[in-house]
Amino acid sequence: MEALFHTNIKVTYEEYRKMCWTLRRKRFLLASLLVSGISTLIGIYFFASGSMETGIFFLVLAGLYPFLLWAILSHSMHKNYFSQKVPGDRTSHFEFYPDYMTFRTEVSQSEIRYDALYRIIETRTNLYLLLSVSQCLILKKEDCPEGLLTLLRQVKTQLT
């Protein structure tokens, strides 16, 4: 059977980083707001009860926590990307058929049915095809042939 669409993507560190932030953004914001909010309330409580040093500590913690969390997540992304046995900046080739797609790199090949996808996330520049909570394939919209975005949007509505 002939594929309906073909496309390639070179998965660079920048693309990987954008994918990770897209997938983790909500949890990052929730954790930052929760810890910073609680630390602020504790700091205000200690200020009101007369313990200035402890109050200042918790207020500084409230302000620094989002930056600390960002640094930890950034380090984790960098470490994960560059610790892969497969060299970075690898090119992935996709072929799309009516009911499934194939994904091929220099070291592997997979056939994935659309109904087996966990989720599809669309951003302004990319599509993220989630195979599970922790596995994702990246597609750049600018590299998608005409009609592919329509197909993937239809698949997305069927998944929800």
Secondary structure, DSSP 8 states (H G I E B T S, - for coil): ---SEEEEEEE-HHHHHHHHHHHHHHHHHHHHHHHHHHHHHHHHHHHHTT-HHHHHHHHHHHHHHHHHHHHHHHHHHHHHHHT-SS-SSEEEEEEE-SSEEEEE-SS-EEEEEGGG--EEEE-SSEEEEESSSS-EEEEEGGGS-TTHHHHHHHHHHHH-
